[in-house]
Amino acid sequence: MQFYSEAKSLIKVNIREYGMYIALFIIMLTFSIMTDGLFMSSRNISNLIDATGYIAVLAVGMTLVIVIRHIDLSVGFAAGFLGAIAAVLLSQAGVPFYITIPIILVLGIIVGLFNGLLVAQFGIPSFVASLAGMLIFRGALLRVTEKTGTIIVKDENFNAIGNGFIPAITKVGGLNLLSLILGAVMIILYIYSEFSKRNNKLKYNFEVVSANIFTVKVIFVSAIIAYITWILAGYNGFSWTVIVVMIVVAVYHFLTTSTVLGRHIYAVGSNPEAANLSGISVKKITYIVFGSMGMLSALSGIIFTARLQSATTTAGTLFELDAIAAAYVGGVSAAGGVGKVTGSIIGAIVMASLSSGMNLMGIGISYQYMIRGAVLAIAVIFDVVTRKKRA
């Protein structure tokens, strides 16, 4: 009885964090039933996760931008434009992929720092500054692709980022062995991280959940990782897109939860004036966050171009809206100061799951947009209501 009361209290207090996981579980269960299990097939889950990659990367950066109370509307066409530049370097200039990728990432940082300059130095509202950037990159993309409309990329190593899978080494019962090993490593790292955080809290006499609740949580999350690994290993294994997204999430999760920079970012988002008075440079944090967003836009463009194996005039269309939606659904607060990069990934998967499930059910695109818009509205309403309750 005590276990259930504590679990109920824990979910109620952390409803923002756990709500999206509950929503994802309900969505997946519903579509699995309505499609006779087709939704949870190895092929569909693999395609769903791969198709989410370029938006998930953007959502991670967008989460931090929203956390510091700004917005970046330029990321979609910035990704499309930088992806087109990558295609030009690979196809027309003959630059090797291992040189092209760093060049594009550096260009992305420069693009992000320019947005940061307009916002931090000149005080231009981020909405207006990034809207200007959106138009500029839209025009730049059209300019780069205007001769042929499509720039074909034939570099197999580059295209593998969007379409390739990690080698299997060998098959065990029809399952990709290397993917199974990576899944096991992820579970071990997760368990180690959870025990480490719990022990640190206990060392400083911070409040922690009971051992029973903690055990259930660790087993539940580990089981989910194991199940997804098993599903993917039964198809082609982990794709390179998944590996890239996992690295991005791991790096940004560490930066935001275990470094001084991360604490400063959330301090600026919670109260910029107080952060400034405490010695934190708000301008510096703004530059860093927008520079990071630019780099992730470049990475998103690389993944998308590699997935299509070409650059097109429409690349990047609505990417920024999908990234913003994923961030809000993932629990970031419109008021700033609240949001996790892991949440943004769940938000991206939620939105992708809705699209995938509705496509399998044959629901028209018009209804799909309406339903996704309704989900976004509910997420923001949920944020406002929970903030009022805490206040």
JOFEN-V528915 format. One record per backbone hydrogen bond with DSSP energy under -0.5 kcal/mol. NH is the residue of the N-H (numbers start at 1). CO is the residue of the C=O. E is the energy in kcal/mol with one decimal. If there is no record, write none. Layout:
# JOFEN-V528915
nh=NH co=CO e=E
nh=NH co=CO e=E
This chain:
# JOFEN-V528915
nh=5 co=1 e=-2.1
nh=6 co=2 e=-2.4
nh=7 co=3 e=-2.5
nh=8 co=4 e=-2.5
nh=9 co=5 e=-2.1
nh=10 co=6 e=-2.7
nh=11 co=7 e=-2.4
nh=12 co=8 e=-2.1
nh=13 co=9 e=-2.3
nh=14 co=10 e=-2.3
nh=15 co=12 e=-0.8
nh=18 co=14 e=-2.7
nh=19 co=15 e=-2.2
nh=20 co=16 e=-0.6
nh=22 co=18 e=-2.2
nh=23 co=19 e=-2.5
nh=24 co=20 e=-2.4
nh=25 co=21 e=-2.3
nh=26 co=22 e=-2.4
nh=27 co=23 e=-2.6
nh=28 co=24 e=-2.6
nh=29 co=25 e=-2.4
nh=30 co=26 e=-2.7
nh=31 co=27 e=-2.5
nh=32 co=28 e=-2.1
nh=33 co=29 e=-2.0
nh=34 co=30 e=-2.5
nh=35 co=31 e=-1.6
nh=36 co=33 e=-1.0
nh=37 co=32 e=-3.4
nh=38 co=35 e=-1.5
nh=41 co=38 e=-1.5
nh=45 co=41 e=-2.6
nh=46 co=42 e=-2.3
nh=47 co=43 e=-2.5
nh=48 co=44 e=-2.8
nh=49 co=45 e=-2.5
nh=50 co=46 e=-2.2
nh=51 co=47 e=-2.6
nh=52 co=48 e=-1.0
nh=53 co=49 e=-0.7
nh=53 co=50 e=-0.8
nh=55 co=52 e=-0.5
nh=56 co=52 e=-3.1
nh=57 co=53 e=-2.1
nh=58 co=54 e=-1.2
nh=59 co=55 e=-2.7
nh=60 co=56 e=-1.7
nh=61 co=57 e=-1.4
nh=62 co=58 e=-2.8
nh=63 co=59 e=-2.1
nh=64 co=60 e=-1.2
nh=65 co=61 e=-1.8
nh=66 co=62 e=-2.7
nh=67 co=63 e=-2.3
nh=68 co=64 e=-1.6
nh=69 co=66 e=-2.0
nh=70 co=65 e=-2.2
nh=78 co=74 e=-2.2
nh=79 co=75 e=-2.2
nh=80 co=76 e=-2.1
nh=81 co=77 e=-2.8
nh=82 co=78 e=-2.7
nh=83 co=79 e=-2.2
nh=84 co=80 e=-1.7
nh=85 co=81 e=-2.2
nh=86 co=82 e=-2.1
nh=87 co=83 e=-1.9
nh=88 co=84 e=-2.3
nh=89 co=85 e=-2.6
nh=90 co=86 e=-2.4
nh=91 co=87 e=-2.9
nh=92 co=88 e=-2.2
nh=93 co=88 e=-1.8
nh=95 co=89 e=-2.9
nh=99 co=96 e=-1.3
nh=100 co=96 e=-2.5
nh=101 co=97 e=-2.3
nh=103 co=99 e=-1.7
nh=104 co=100 e=-2.5
nh=105 co=101 e=-2.2
nh=106 co=102 e=-2.3
nh=107 co=103 e=-2.4
nh=108 co=104 e=-2.1
nh=109 co=105 e=-1.9
nh=110 co=106 e=-2.2
nh=111 co=107 e=-2.4
nh=112 co=108 e=-2.6
nh=113 co=109 e=-2.7
nh=114 co=110 e=-1.8
nh=115 co=111 e=-1.7
nh=116 co=112 e=-2.4
nh=117 co=113 e=-2.4
nh=118 co=114 e=-2.0
nh=119 co=115 e=-2.0
nh=120 co=116 e=-3.4
nh=121 co=116 e=-0.5
nh=121 co=117 e=-1.7
nh=122 co=117 e=-1.4
nh=124 co=118 e=-2.4
nh=128 co=125 e=-0.6
nh=129 co=125 e=-2.6
nh=130 co=126 e=-2.7
nh=131 co=127 e=-1.4
nh=132 co=128 e=-2.3
nh=133 co=129 e=-1.8
nh=134 co=130 e=-2.4
nh=135 co=131 e=-1.9
nh=136 co=132 e=-2.4
nh=137 co=133 e=-2.8
nh=138 co=134 e=-1.8
nh=139 co=135 e=-2.3
nh=140 co=136 e=-2.5
nh=141 co=137 e=-2.5
nh=142 co=138 e=-2.0
nh=143 co=139 e=-2.2
nh=144 co=140 e=-2.4
nh=145 co=141 e=-2.0
nh=146 co=142 e=-0.6
nh=146 co=143 e=-0.6
nh=149 co=145 e=-2.8
nh=151 co=311 e=-2.6
nh=152 co=150 e=-0.7
nh=153 co=309 e=-2.5
nh=154 co=152 e=-0.5
nh=156 co=154 e=-0.7
nh=159 co=155 e=-2.5
nh=160 co=156 e=-1.5
nh=161 co=158 e=-1.4
nh=162 co=159 e=-1.0
nh=163 co=159 e=-1.7
nh=164 co=160 e=-2.2
nh=166 co=238 e=-2.7
nh=170 co=168 e=-3.1
nh=172 co=175 e=-2.6
nh=173 co=171 e=-0.5
nh=175 co=172 e=-1.2
nh=176 co=233 e=-1.9
nh=177 co=168 e=-0.6
nh=177 co=170 e=-2.2
nh=178 co=168 e=-1.2
nh=180 co=176 e=-1.8
nh=181 co=177 e=-2.3
nh=182 co=178 e=-2.5
nh=183 co=179 e=-2.5
nh=184 co=180 e=-2.2
nh=185 co=181 e=-2.4
nh=186 co=182 e=-2.4
nh=187 co=183 e=-2.1
nh=188 co=184 e=-2.3
nh=189 co=185 e=-2.7
nh=190 co=186 e=-2.5
nh=191 co=187 e=-2.6
nh=192 co=188 e=-2.6
nh=193 co=189 e=-2.5
nh=194 co=190 e=-2.5
nh=195 co=191 e=-2.4
nh=196 co=192 e=-2.4
nh=197 co=193 e=-2.5
nh=198 co=194 e=-2.2
nh=199 co=195 e=-2.6
nh=200 co=196 e=-2.1
nh=201 co=197 e=-2.0
nh=202 co=198 e=-2.3
nh=203 co=199 e=-2.2
nh=204 co=200 e=-1.4
nh=205 co=202 e=-1.4
nh=206 co=201 e=-3.3
nh=214 co=210 e=-2.5
nh=215 co=211 e=-2.4
nh=216 co=212 e=-2.4
nh=217 co=213 e=-2.5
nh=218 co=214 e=-2.4
nh=219 co=215 e=-2.5
nh=220 co=216 e=-2.7
nh=221 co=217 e=-2.5
nh=222 co=218 e=-2.2
nh=223 co=219 e=-2.3
nh=224 co=220 e=-1.9
nh=225 co=221 e=-2.4
nh=226 co=222 e=-2.5
nh=227 co=223 e=-2.6
nh=228 co=224 e=-2.6
nh=229 co=225 e=-2.4
nh=230 co=226 e=-2.4
nh=231 co=227 e=-2.4
nh=232 co=228 e=-2.7
nh=233 co=229 e=-2.9
nh=234 co=230 e=-1.2
nh=235 co=232 e=-1.5
nh=237 co=232 e=-2.8
nh=240 co=164 e=-2.0
nh=243 co=239 e=-1.8
nh=244 co=240 e=-2.5
nh=245 co=241 e=-2.5
nh=246 co=242 e=-2.6
nh=247 co=243 e=-2.2
nh=248 co=244 e=-2.4
nh=249 co=245 e=-2.8
nh=250 co=246 e=-2.5
nh=251 co=247 e=-2.6
nh=252 co=248 e=-2.6
nh=253 co=249 e=-2.6
nh=254 co=250 e=-2.0
nh=255 co=251 e=-2.4
nh=256 co=252 e=-2.3
nh=257 co=253 e=-1.6
nh=258 co=254 e=-2.5
nh=259 co=255 e=-0.6
nh=262 co=255 e=-0.8
nh=263 co=259 e=-1.7
nh=264 co=260 e=-2.4
nh=265 co=261 e=-2.3
nh=266 co=262 e=-2.0
nh=267 co=263 e=-1.9
nh=268 co=264 e=-2.6
nh=269 co=265 e=-1.9
nh=270 co=266 e=-2.3
nh=271 co=267 e=-2.3
nh=275 co=271 e=-2.6
nh=276 co=272 e=-2.4
nh=277 co=273 e=-2.2
nh=278 co=274 e=-1.5
nh=279 co=276 e=-1.4
nh=280 co=275 e=-2.4
nh=282 co=280 e=-0.9
nh=285 co=281 e=-2.1
nh=286 co=282 e=-2.3
nh=287 co=283 e=-2.5
nh=288 co=284 e=-2.5
nh=289 co=285 e=-2.7
nh=290 co=286 e=-2.4
nh=291 co=287 e=-2.7
nh=292 co=288 e=-2.5
nh=293 co=289 e=-2.1
nh=294 co=290 e=-2.2
nh=295 co=291 e=-2.0
nh=296 co=292 e=-2.4
nh=297 co=293 e=-1.9
nh=298 co=294 e=-2.0
nh=299 co=295 e=-2.2
nh=300 co=296 e=-2.4
nh=301 co=297 e=-2.4
nh=302 co=298 e=-2.1
nh=303 co=299 e=-2.4
nh=304 co=300 e=-2.6
nh=305 co=301 e=-2.5
nh=306 co=302 e=-2.5
nh=307 co=303 e=-2.2
nh=308 co=304 e=-2.2
nh=309 co=305 e=-1.5
nh=310 co=305 e=-1.4
nh=311 co=151 e=-2.0
nh=313 co=149 e=-0.9
nh=315 co=312 e=-1.0
nh=317 co=314 e=-1.9
nh=319 co=316 e=-1.6
nh=320 co=316 e=-0.5
nh=322 co=318 e=-2.1
nh=323 co=319 e=-2.5
nh=324 co=320 e=-2.3
nh=325 co=321 e=-2.5
nh=326 co=322 e=-2.4
nh=327 co=323 e=-2.2
nh=328 co=324 e=-2.3
nh=329 co=325 e=-2.9
nh=330 co=326 e=-1.9
nh=331 co=328 e=-1.6
nh=332 co=327 e=-2.2
nh=333 co=338 e=-2.3
nh=336 co=333 e=-1.6
nh=337 co=67 e=-2.5
nh=344 co=340 e=-1.6
nh=345 co=341 e=-1.4
nh=346 co=342 e=-1.8
nh=347 co=343 e=-2.6
nh=348 co=344 e=-2.2
nh=349 co=345 e=-2.3
nh=350 co=346 e=-2.6
nh=351 co=347 e=-2.3
nh=352 co=348 e=-2.3
nh=353 co=349 e=-2.8
nh=354 co=350 e=-2.1
nh=355 co=351 e=-1.9
nh=356 co=352 e=-2.9
nh=357 co=353 e=-2.9
nh=358 co=354 e=-2.3
nh=359 co=355 e=-2.2
nh=360 co=356 e=-2.3
nh=361 co=357 e=-1.5
nh=362 co=359 e=-1.0
nh=363 co=358 e=-2.7
nh=368 co=364 e=-1.8
nh=369 co=365 e=-2.1
nh=370 co=366 e=-1.6
nh=371 co=367 e=-2.7
nh=372 co=368 e=-2.6
nh=373 co=369 e=-2.3
nh=374 co=370 e=-2.1
nh=375 co=371 e=-2.2
nh=376 co=372 e=-2.1
nh=377 co=373 e=-2.3
nh=378 co=374 e=-2.5
nh=379 co=375 e=-2.1
nh=380 co=376 e=-2.1
nh=381 co=377 e=-2.6
nh=382 co=378 e=-2.6
nh=383 co=379 e=-1.8
nh=384 co=380 e=-2.4
nh=385 co=381 e=-2.7
nh=386 co=382 e=-2.4
nh=387 co=383 e=-2.0
nh=388 co=384 e=-1.9
nh=389 co=385 e=-2.0
nh=390 co=386 e=-1.9
nh=391 co=387 e=-1.9
